Each structure stands twice: as C-alpha cells, then as structure tokens.
C-alpha cells in the first residue's frame, strides 16, 4: 500500500470514528434527558403537571399532602427536634413565598393525646429550588431514601437528584433520577472531568405523597382510641391514625391484633414506641407479610389489663 493511500485511509477511519463518537454522545445525552418521564411512569397515576418545558418556571408545588416516607422525606424533612418527640406528623402544607422560596407547614397529633386536642404545628423554610424542564430539582445524597445497588466491578461516578411536580389530581410526585457514567480527568485550571460515551446509564424511581383535603384544625386519632376497652383506647392513642386494624381478638386477659401499615419504616417506629411504653405489658410486634406497594401486615400482642 502506498504511503499516501495509507494516510488517506487512516484519516478516513479517524473521521468516521469521530463521527460515531459524536453521534453516540448526542444519543446518550438525548436518552438521559431527565426532564422527560418516559415509559416508566406508573400507568395508573394521573398525568404529571410540570411547568413549561425549557422555561425557568418551576412546577407549582403549593398544596396539602399526607406525609409519607420514601425519598420525598429526604427533601420535605419532618420536624425532629427534642420537642417533636412523640408527635405523628400526618399533613404537610407547601406555601410558595415567591422569591423567599417554599415554606413547609407540618401538622401532627401528639401520641397519647385526646382526640379533641388541636394538632401540633411547625413551620420551616425550604428555600428556592432549581428548575429542570419545568420540574423542581433537588440534589440527593447517595444514602438518601432507598440504598443504591451497585455491581462489585461497577466503579462509575453517580449523579443522583430528585425532580418534583404535582399531577392532575394534585398529588405530589417525584422522579428520583440516578445517572451512572465513567469519567476521564482532563488537565484544566481547577481540574475537569468529562463523561465518557457508551458508559452512561439512567434509572428512575417514582414516588408520591397524596393530596389531602382533611380539616387541618382537627386532631387525628386512630379509631381504636374510641374502643370500649381502656387498654385498647390507650393503644389507639399510641397508634398512628392511618394504621388499619384488620382483625382483633381476646387472648386471655390480653389482646391480639392484626395491623396493616403503609411501609416497613412505620412498623419499625411503632415497635420502638411500644418498647418505650410500660402501658401494654409484654408487647410483641411481629411482621407477618409484605404487601404490593411497600405496605406490611403485622401481628401485635399486648399484655394483660
């Protein structure tokens, strides 16, 4: 092969490789457009209502929501001061203060209080959110919410954030976006890392807190608080309002109840609360089964009257 012909072929191959790499970068960046919500959005959920795509206007998050767990709790962190111990925070109101950002108002019932007592109230400032394609965006720590899974030989960098909006029914919805990619360090003032094509992957996890229209000034108590048994009344004032009593029966001088809770975190919190109390004898709480959507069923045995 002649030298000129060889050099020409090398130049052609190099141009093709650069073109393929550029297309790969464009395709990868396009596929990782986290402002969209793709085919993984839950089919039985109402449609999302973010702000206008490409604008600097975030989704309107104003509203009242039933406080839940999961990754949304990493952004909308409920009050955890010493004076808040023993309060079940059940409602959060988001108030848009304009340039001052968002104000969160939490409402809760102090465990053990009478059903007629007014709810506890706490306010905190969340500040302003960044916007991405009409969604409000918050960065997440790697240990926030559900732990990240990683293959032993996967050493790629991880970028993790939450995009939040409301849906057509007024619920608060969030897509947790997890991007993984290889980087190459380049020399530059202050250093620079560049993402490598073909190495990127994107994962989304969806979660929501439901909108609520309950009277904010009414105290909430578990229905068991109105039971005829004094012991069960006291138990009802210690149970979160949304714990459902599936079944109950007498067990000698004690009681056995089957409870349904919305997630494993609330089961753990209830177990700790019962251990701290001396009102229920030798209380034993046992996980019975897990339900689709993260709910759990547990058996609770409480001691003698």
C-alpha positions in Angstrom: 0.0 0.0 0.0 1.4 3.4 -0.9 2.1 5.9 1.9 -0.3 8.5 0.6 -3.1 5.9 0.2 -2.4 4.6 3.8 -2.5 8.1 5.3 -5.8 8.8 3.4 -7.4 5.6 4.8 -6.2 6.4 8.3 -7.7 9.9 8.0 -11.0 8.5 6.8 -11.2 5.9 9.6 -10.4 8.6 12.1 -13.1 10.9 10.7 -15.6 8.0 10.9 -14.7 7.2 14.5 -15.0 10.8 15.5 -18.4 11.0 13.8 -19.6 7.8 15.5 -18.4 9.1 18.9 -20.2 12.4 18.3 -23.4 10.6 17.4 -23.1 8.4 20.5 -22.6 11.5 22.7 -25.7 13.1 21.2 -27.8 9.9 21.5 -26.6 9.4 25.1 -27.3 13.0 26.1 -30.7 12.8 24.5 -31.5 9.5 26.2 -30.6 10.9 29.5 -32.9 13.9 29.3 -34.1 13.6 32.9 -36.8 16.3 32.4 -38.9 13.8 30.5 -40.6 10.9 32.2 -40.7 8.2 29.6 -42.4 4.8 29.6 -41.6 4.0 33.2 -44.2 6.4 34.6 -46.8 4.4 36.6 -49.7 3.8 34.2 -52.4 4.1 36.9 -51.2 7.5 38.1 -52.8 10.8 36.9 -50.7 12.7 34.4 -47.8 14.9 35.7 -48.2 18.7 35.5 -44.7 20.2 35.5 -44.0 23.8 34.4 -43.4 24.6 30.7 -40.6 22.5 29.3 -37.5 24.6 28.7 -38.7 27.5 30.8 -37.2 28.9 34.0 -40.6 28.4 35.8 -40.7 25.5 38.2 -43.8 23.3 38.8 -46.2 24.8 41.4 -45.8 22.6 44.5 -48.4 24.5 46.6 -50.9 22.3 48.3 -51.6 20.0 51.3 -50.3 16.4 51.3 -50.4 13.3 53.5 -46.9 12.9 55.0 -45.3 9.7 53.8 -41.9 8.1 53.8 -39.5 7.3 51.0 -37.2 9.6 49.1 -39.6 12.6 49.3 -39.0 12.6 53.0 -35.3 13.4 52.2 -36.4 16.8 50.8 -39.5 17.5 52.9 -37.9 16.6 56.2 -40.4 16.5 59.1 -39.6 18.2 62.4 -37.2 16.2 64.5 -36.3 18.5 67.5 -36.5 17.4 71.1 -39.9 19.0 71.5 -41.2 16.9 68.5 -40.6 13.5 70.0 -43.9 11.5 70.2 -45.7 13.6 67.5 -47.1 11.8 64.5 -46.8 14.3 61.6 -49.6 13.5 59.2 -50.1 16.5 57.0 -47.7 18.9 55.2 -48.7 22.1 53.5 -46.4 23.7 50.9 -46.7 27.5 50.7 -44.9 29.3 47.8 -43.5 32.6 49.2 -42.2 33.8 45.8 -38.6 35.0 46.0 -38.3 33.7 49.6 -38.8 30.1 48.4 -41.1 27.5 49.9 -42.4 27.3 53.4 -43.4 23.9 54.8 -46.1 23.7 57.5 -46.4 20.3 59.3 -49.4 19.3 61.3 -49.3 16.4 63.7 -51.0 14.6 66.6 -49.1 14.0 69.8 -49.3 10.3 70.6 -51.3 9.7 73.7 -53.3 12.9 73.4 -57.1 13.1 73.5 -58.8 13.1 70.1 -60.3 16.6 70.8 -56.9 18.3 71.2 -55.8 20.6 68.4 -53.0 19.4 66.2 -49.4 20.4 66.7 -48.0 22.8 64.1 -44.4 23.5 62.9 -43.1 25.7 60.1 -39.8 25.6 58.3 -38.3 27.3 55.2 -37.1 25.1 52.3 -35.7 27.9 50.2 -35.9 28.0 46.4 -35.5 25.1 44.1 -33.6 24.9 40.8 -35.7 24.1 37.8 -35.2 21.5 35.1 -37.7 21.2 32.2 -40.5 22.5 34.5 -39.7 20.2 37.4 -38.3 21.4 40.8 -34.9 19.9 41.2 -33.1 18.9 44.4 -29.7 17.1 44.7 -29.7 14.0 46.8 -27.1 12.4 49.0 -26.1 8.9 47.9 -27.5 7.5 51.2 -30.9 9.3 50.9 -34.0 7.1 50.6 -33.6 3.6 49.3 -30.0 2.4 49.1 -28.3 2.3 45.7 -27.4 -1.1 44.4 -24.0 -1.4 42.6 -22.2 -4.3 41.0 -18.9 -5.1 42.6 -17.0 -4.1 39.5 -19.0 -1.0 38.7 -16.9 2.0 39.6 -18.7 4.6 37.6 -19.5 8.0 39.1 -23.1 8.5 40.3 -25.2 11.6 39.9 -28.4 11.5 41.9 -31.2 14.0 42.2 -35.0 14.4 42.6 -37.4 16.1 40.2 -40.7 17.1 41.8 -44.1 18.3 40.5 -47.8 17.7 41.0 -50.1 15.5 39.0 -53.6 16.2 37.6 -55.2 15.2 40.9 -53.0 17.5 43.0 -50.7 14.7 44.4 -47.0 15.4 45.0 -45.0 13.3 42.6 -41.2 12.8 42.3 -38.9 11.0 39.9 -35.6 10.0 41.6 -33.0 10.1 38.8 -29.8 8.1 39.1 -27.2 8.6 36.4 -24.0 6.5 36.3 -21.1 7.2 34.0 -17.4 6.8 33.5 -15.3 10.0 33.6 -11.9 11.0 32.2 -9.9 13.6 34.1 -8.5 16.3 31.8 -6.0 18.9 32.7 -7.5 22.3 33.2 -7.3 25.1 35.7 -9.1 23.6 38.8 -9.3 20.2 37.1 -12.1 18.8 34.9 -13.9 15.5 34.5 -15.6 14.6 31.2 -18.2 11.9 30.8 -17.2 9.0 28.5 -19.7 8.0 25.7 -21.1 4.4 25.8 -20.7 4.2 29.6 -23.8 6.1 30.8 -27.0 4.6 32.3 -30.1 6.2 33.7 -32.6 4.8 36.2 -35.8 6.4 37.5 -37.7 5.6 40.7 -41.2 7.1 41.1 -42.8 8.1 44.4 -45.7 10.3 45.6 -47.4 11.8 48.6 -51.2 12.0 48.1 -53.1 15.3 48.3 -55.4 15.6 51.3 -58.5 17.7 52.0 -59.0 16.9 55.6 -59.7 19.7 58.0 -56.3 21.0 59.1 -57.6 22.1 62.6 -59.0 18.7 63.5 -56.9 16.4 65.6 -56.5 12.9 64.1 -56.5 9.7 66.2 -56.7 6.1 65.3 -60.3 4.8 65.5 -59.2 2.3 68.2 -58.9 5.3 70.6 -62.8 5.1 70.9 -62.9 1.4 71.8 -64.7 0.2 74.9 -61.6 -1.4 76.4 -59.4 1.1 78.3 -56.3 -0.8 77.3 -57.3 -0.6 73.6 -58.3 3.1 73.9 -54.8 3.8 75.2 -53.3 1.7 72.4 -55.4 3.7 69.9 -53.9 6.9 71.1 -50.4 5.4 70.6 -51.1 4.1 67.1 -50.7 6.5 64.1 -54.1 7.4 62.7 -53.6 5.5 59.4 -52.8 2.1 60.9 -55.6 -0.1 59.9 -56.9 -2.8 62.3 -57.6 -5.9 60.1 -58.6 -8.2 63.0 -58.6 -8.4 66.8 -59.4 -11.0 69.4 -59.0 -11.5 73.1 -56.1 -13.6 74.3 -56.6 -14.4 77.9 -56.5 -11.1 79.7 -54.7 -9.5 76.7 -55.3 -8.8 73.0 -54.0 -10.0 69.6 -54.4 -7.5 66.7 -53.6 -7.7 63.1 -52.4 -4.4 61.7 -51.7 -3.0 58.3 -49.2 -0.2 57.9 -48.2 1.7 54.8 -44.4 0.8 54.9 -41.8 -1.0 56.9 -40.4 2.2 58.4 -43.7 2.9 60.2 -43.6 -0.7 61.6 -40.1 -0.1 63.0 -41.2 3.3 64.5 -44.2 1.6 66.1 -42.1 -1.2 67.6 -39.7 1.4 69.2 -42.7 3.3 70.6 -44.2 0.2 72.2 -40.9 -0.8 73.7 -40.6 2.7 75.3 -44.0 2.4 76.9 -44.9 0.5 80.0 -48.7 0.7 79.3 -49.1 -2.6 77.3 -47.3 -5.2 79.3 -45.0 -7.5 77.3 -46.0 -6.1 73.9 -44.7 -8.2 70.9 -45.0 -6.9 67.3 -44.2 -9.4 64.5 -44.0 -8.8 60.8 -46.5 -11.2 59.1 -46.2 -10.4 55.4 -45.3 -7.7 52.9 -47.9 -6.2 50.5 -47.5 -4.9 47.0 -46.6 -1.2 47.0 -44.5 -1.4 50.2 -47.2 -2.0 52.8 -46.8 -4.5 55.6 -49.1 -6.6 57.8 -48.0 -7.3 61.4 -49.4 -9.1 64.5 -49.4 -7.2 67.7 -49.8 -9.0 71.1 -50.3 -6.8 74.2 -50.3 -7.9 77.8 -52.9 -8.2 80.5 -55.2 -5.4 81.6 
